Amino acid sequence: MKKTILLFLIASIFYNDADCQITKDNWMVGGNANISLQQEKLNQSNITGFTIKAAPDIGYFIVDKFAVGVKTNLSYNYVKFNGPGNKNTLLGFGPLLRYYFLSTENRINIFAESAYQYSTDFHGHSRNDFSFSAGPVIYFNTSVGLEFTFNYDTFKGTISGSANTLSFGIGFQIHLEKDK
């Protein structure tokens, strides 16, 4: 029985007719989560740390395969700098652009996304985040897709200096078809 289910799942992934909802006038709702390691340069000192981030988003397809929307994030940062570590929680909000490269009928597609976010913590500090993500999405059906992303993020903050991070993320997108 387990082998049959596994074979069915593998066959459904490679079956290439999903007719996904990445066409004009449809909505997407979802997001991803990632964990990243970072290295920062502040006052000629090296800082190391990690970030755990959840980034929900919502978008609207203005043309086939191209969506504009809003991305938010909630992230927890731990940074170590010559002694005890510093913890910080950030909340961010900003626009996103997303493009799917393959046909709308493919069960597996490739996308790229660019986003800007203004982020602030609960201590009055802020930063500007720019991100670029790309990767495959595997659709379970015409509406739900599992995404694997490779992410590049850069930020410049009022107190935290700047950082460039590379990370891997996983997330879901749900594509909603507009009523006709």
N, C-alpha and C positions, 0 to 999 in steps of 0.2 A: 504494500500500500504506500509506504514512504517513497519508494522508487517511482511509483506512478505519479505521485504528487510532484516530486522533484522534476521529473521529465515534463509534466504539464507546465510547470513554472518556467522552465528553460525554453520550451517551445513557445510559450506566450510572449516571452521577452523578445524572441527573434522573429516572431510573426510581425510583418511590417505594415499592417494596415490598421492604424489606430484612429485616424481621422480626429486628431486632437483639437481642442478648442483654442488654438492660437491664431484665430482669424479676427478680422476687424469687428469691432463692437462687442467683444467678449471681455470678461473680467478674469483676473487671476488673483488668488489670495493664498498666501503661504508664508514661507520663510525658511531660514536655516539656522543652524547652531554650529559654532566651531570653537576650538581651543587652539590658542597660538602661543608660541614662545616669541619673546621679543628682546631686542638689544637696542638700547638707547644711548645717546651721547649727550651728556649734560655737564657743562663746565669742565670739559676735558676729562671727565670720569665716565667709566663704563657702568651701565646699569643693566641688570638682567631681571626678567620677570615673566609672567604669563598672564593671559587674558582668557576668560570664558565669556562667550558672547552669544546671545539669542537675538535674531534679527527678523522679525515679522515684516511682511510687506503686502501691498495691494497695488495692482496695476490695471490699466485699461489698454486694450489693443486698438491703437488709432489707425493702423493698417495691418494687413496680414503679417504675422510673425514679429511685429514691433510694438512693444508696450511702453507706456510711460506710467509712472506711479510714485508712491511714497514708501520709503523704507524707514523703519524705526529700529532702534537697538537698545538693548539693556546689556551692559557688560560689567564684569567684575575683574579688576586688575590687581595683581600683587606684584610689587616692584621692590627689589632689594638693591640698596645703595649704601655701601660701607657700613654695615651694621644691621639693625633690625629692619624688617620689611615694612612697606607702606601699602595699605589696602585702600581701594577706591572703587566706587560704583558710579557708572556713567549712564546717562539717558540721552539718546540721540534721535534726530528727526531730519528728514530731507528727501529730495527727489531722486528717482532712479530712472534709468533707460535700459531696456532689455531687448535683445534681438535673437531670434532663433534662426539658425542657418539652413536647416534641412527642410524638406517638404512638410506641410501640415499633416500629411497622412502617415508619417513615420512613427513607429512605436518608440524608437530611440531618436533623440534629437540632440543637437549641440547648441548651446546658447552662450552669449556674452552679456554681461551686465556692468554698467558703470553707475556709481552713486556718489552723492555728496551728502554729508550729514553735519549738522551743528550739534555738538554734544556738550552737556554740562553735568557737573556732579552736584552733590548736595552741600558743597562748601563755596559755591560761587565761582568756581574755575570752569573755563570752557575750552573747547578745541574745535578745529575744523578737520573733518575726516574725509578723505577721498578714497574710494575703493574701486577695484576692478575685479570681477569674478568671471570665470568661464568653466564650462564642463558639460558633461552629458546629463540628460534627463531621460529616465526610463518610465514610460507610461504604463500603469497597470490597466487602465481603461481609457476612455476618451476624455476623462476629466482629471484624473489624479496621477501625478508624476513624482518620482523619487529623483532628487538631484544630488550629484556629487560635484563639488566645486573646488577649484584651486583659486585662492584669493590673494590679492596683493592690496594692502592697505597702507596709507601714509597719513600721518596727522601732524599738526602743529598746534600746540596748546599754549595757553597763557602762562601756565606755571610748569607744565611737565616737559617742556622742550618739544622735540619732534622724534618720530620713530617711523620706521618702515618695517612692516611685518609680512611674512608669507604664511599662509595657513591652508588647511584642507577643511572643507565643511560638508555637511550632509543636511538635506532638508526636503520638504514637500512643497509642491504647488498644486493648488486645486484650480482648475479652469472652469469658469461658469459661463454657459452659453446664454446670450441675451434672448428673452422671449420675443418671438416674431409677431 
